[in-house]
Amino acid sequence: MKAEKFSRRQALQATAVLGTTLFLPLQKLQASSILAAKTPDITAGEMAAIDAALGKKGAYKEAEQVYTIALPRNDLKMKIKGEPIPIPFGFGGWVSFKKTLDGKSAMVMGDTVLQMEEVNPLISAAHANGLEIAAIHNHFFYEEPRIFYMHIHGTGTIAELAKKYADTIRDSKLFPANQPAASAPSSITGKENFDLPALDSIIKYTGTVNGPTYKYTIGRADLKVMAMGVEMTTNIGLNSWASFAGKQDDAHIAGDIAMLQSEVNNVIKTLRQHNLEVVAVHNHMLGDDPHMIFLHYYGRGNAATLAQGFRAALDILGKKTMGGMKME
């Protein structure tokens, strides 16, 4: 095939960005140049527009250019196998905003915590406001009441998306103004409940204390995942996590593993070898490239033993595979 022609100026620009040969089709050079770009920041004015629309202040992760507002379901009293479980264990939703690499648009991505009867009214509200449903699924077994998680996304300007998302959830329990205040924080936190240095040494990361729980959130730094022109990063949903509730010697673990398709069955096998239950395997996003699969798991036992299972699953990620089998 005859290579596409391009100007000397274009070739020099492409070479400066890529540091590679000039003998590539211009379309590939341009695509690679786009991927090398940096996501524009969300401005203070845009953050203020999000806060005003949702009636709640969020947090900005400058390194990822992601603005997130937490949407916990403080109205719920959750149990697993009849035992009370704190909301931060895995019953807190969120919504995040991030701009496309070219800065011409932005994405909203949210994960909503819903009871069964709340799912379809929220679908209708999302569609009425020009947003899309990316996934609906469970994250847990044994929970009471039964909970489902709906991922909602859309594109537009930051201000437009903030209004659309706020209008979508306004009549639901998700809207911050419709939530009861969180209970007064207990004097006993995850710091007292768990041996944090021991867990950190196993996971090889530092977690975050959230009330009585302790949580790890770990991105995929080995991957460049794009969706709708947006680079998907840790705080807009591309992450693996593990949350601990209970006590060091009698803990619950729940979490999520973000995987390439070739990694799925090796992760499943590893979790089962560590006596962790596989709860769900599904997508969270549409149009992502490469396409990511997410696996939810649950376990009960000594926190250090549970942490070893999570760490073993993380060790699978990023390894070259063929036909689902690990290549040594």
N, C-alpha and C positions, 0 to 999 in steps of 0.2 A: 504494500500500500504506500502511496505517496504521502510524505509528511506534510502537514499543514504549514503554510508559509507565515512568517511573522517578522516584524521589523527588528532592526538591530537594537533599537531602544527597548522594545519589549523583551528581547532576549537578555539584555544586560540587567533589566529590572528583575526578571525572573531568576537570573543567576545570583544576584545580590541577596534575594530572599531565600533561595533554596540552597545555594552553594553546590549545585549539581550541574550535570551536563546540559548543554543547550539543545541537544537533539531529542527533544520530547515535543509532542503536540502541544500547541499553545493552550488548548482547553485544560490539559492536565497541569501545565505550569500555573495557569490562573487559579485553578482549584486549590493547588497546593499553597499558593500565595495567600488565598483567603483563609486556609486553615492555620497559617502562621500568624494571622492577625490577633490582636488583643481585644477582648470584649470591652466596649465602652462602659464607663461607670454609670450607675444610676445617680442622678443628681439629688441634692438636698430637696429641691422642689418636688421632684418625682416621688421621693420617699414621703414627703408631707402629704401628697395627694393620695398615696396608698393608705397612710394612717387615717386621713380624714374619711375616706370611703368606708373603711372597715371599723373605724372607731377604736382603734387599738394601735399602739406603737410596736413596730417590728425591730429587727436587728439586721444590720448590714455586714456581710462578709466581704470585705474589700478585696481580698485576694482572689475571690471568685466572681466579684461583681454581682452578688445575689442578695436580694432583700427578702426576708422571711418573716411572716407573722404566724405565731403558734396559735392553734385552734383546739385546745384540749376540751374534752367532754366532761367537765366537772359536774354536770348534772347526773352522770351515771354512777351507780354503785356496782362495780364489777367484781365478779368472783370467777375463779378457775377451780374446777372440781369442788365447788362449795366453799372455797377459802377466799376471803376478801383480798383483792389485789389493787394496788394503787394505780391511779390513772396514768402516771408517767411511765409505767411498765410497758405500755404500748397502745394506749387508748387516747393519744393526743394527735389530732390532725394538724395540718400546716398548709400554708400557701406561700409560694415563692415567685419572685419576678426576676427576669434577667433579659438583657438585650441580645439581639442577634449580633454576630461578629461585625456586620457592616453598619450596625447602628441604626438601620432604617426601620426596624421593628423591634418587638420584644415578645417574650413568652410569659404566660402565667401557667404554673403547674401546681396543683394542689392534691393532697391526699386527705379525704374526708372520712370521719368515723361515724358510722350510721347504724341505727337499728333497722331491721328488715323493712318495716313499714315506711321508713324515711327514704329508701333508695329511689323508688320511681318518681315521687314528687320532686326530688332533687334533679333527676335526669331531665324532667320536663322544664324545670326552672333554668338549668344550664343551657338547654337548647333554645329556650325563649330569649336568652340573653347572648346568643351567638357563641357559646362555648361548646366544647366537645367532650365526650366521655372517652377516656383512654383505656380504662379497665374497671372491673367490679369483681371483688373476690373476698375471701376470708383471709385472716392472718393467724387465727387461733383455732384450736380445738378446745372443748370443755368449758368455754366461757359462758357466763350468764350475766346479762341477757346476750343473745346471739348478736354478733357484730359483723358488719361488712364494711369494706373499704372501697371508696370510689375515687379514682384519679380523674381529675378534670383539667383540661388544658385549653389554651387558645392563644392567638397572636393578635397584635395591634400595638398601639402606643401604651406606655405605662399607665397613663391616666385613664384611657379607655378600658384597659384590662382590670384596673382596680375597681372601676364602677361596675363593670360586667360581673366580676366575681362577687362583689358586695351585694348586688341586686339578686344574684343567684342564690346566695345563702341567707338573705335577709329574713325570710320567714321561717327559717329552720333553727334548730338548737345550735347550729354551728356558729351563727352570727355572735360576735363577742358580747353585744348588748343583751342577748337572750340567754347568756350563761350566768349561773350563780357565781359568786366570788369563790375562788379556791379556798379550801379549808386552811385554817391557820397552820403554818408549817410546824411539823413535829420537831421536838428537840432531838429526836433520833433520826439520823439521816443515813444515806448510803455509806457515809464515812465510818459510822459506828457499826452498821450492819455487816460490812464486808472488810476483808483484809485487802485493801486497795493495792498496796505495793506487790502483794503476791499475785493478784489478778493481772496487774499491769505487766509483771515480769513474764507471765504466760502469754498474754495477748500481744505483747511487744508494742503496745500503744498505751496512752493515758486516756482514761475515760472521764466522764463528767458526772458529778453527783447531781441528781435531780430529785429533791425530796428524799424519800426512803430508798430510792433506786440508784443504780450505778449503770451508766450506759457508754458503750463504745460506738463511734460512728466513723467508718473507714471508707475512703473513696477508692477509685480505680485510677491511680496515677499512671498506670501502665497503658491506659487506653485513651483515645481521643474519640469520644462519642458525640455525634452531631444529630440534632433533631430540629427541623424547621429553621435552620440557620443559626441555632443556638448551641453553644458547647455545653453539654450536660456534665455537670460537676457535682461534687459531694452534696452541697446544700440545695441543689435543685432536684435531688432525688436519685443520683447515681452513687449509691453507697451500700456497703454491708454494715449491719449493726447487730449489737448484742446488748440486751438489757437484763439486769439482774434485780430480782426482788426477793424478799424474805431475809434469810440470815446466811452467813458463810457456810454453816454446816447443813443447812436445809434451805436451799435456794431454788427459785424458778429462773430459768433462762428462756428468753424468746428473742427472735431476731430474724434477719433477712440477709440473704447472700445475693449480690449482684454478679451475674455470670454471663459469659459468652455461651452460645448454644453448645459448643464443644466441651464445656466444663461441667455441664449440668449433671451428668450421671456419675462422674467422679466425685463431685461434691455430695450427691445423695448417698453414694456408697460410704464415703468417709463419715458423714454424720451418723449413719446407721451403725457403723463400726464403733462409734462412741456413744451409742445408746441415746441419741437425740432423735426425736420424732420429726419426720418431714410432714409439714402441715399443708403446704400449698406450693405449686410451681406454676408461674404465670408471667405475663408481661405487665409492666407498669406504664409503658410509653408506646406511642404509635409513631412510625416514621423515623425511629432512631437507627443510626448506622454507625457501627455495627449494631445489630438488634440484640438487646439485652433481655435476659430471662432472670426472674427473681424467685428465690426459694425462701419460704418461711419455715421456721423450725421451733421446737419447744422441748424443754427438758426440765427435770427435777432431780435435785441431789446436792452433793457438795459443790460449792461454787467453783473451786479450783478444778475439779473434774469436769464440770460443765464448760469451763473456760478452755480447757484443753481440746474439747470437741470443736468449739468455734475456731480456735487457732488452727487446728488441723484442716478445717474447711478453707480457711484463708490461704493456707499453704498450697492449695490446688490452683488458686487463681493465678493467671498469668503464665502458666506452664504450657508449652506447646503440646497439642493433642492431635490425634488422628483417629477419626471414627469413634470419638468418645473415650479413647484409651490414652493414657499418659505416655508420652515419649520420654524415655530416660536419656 
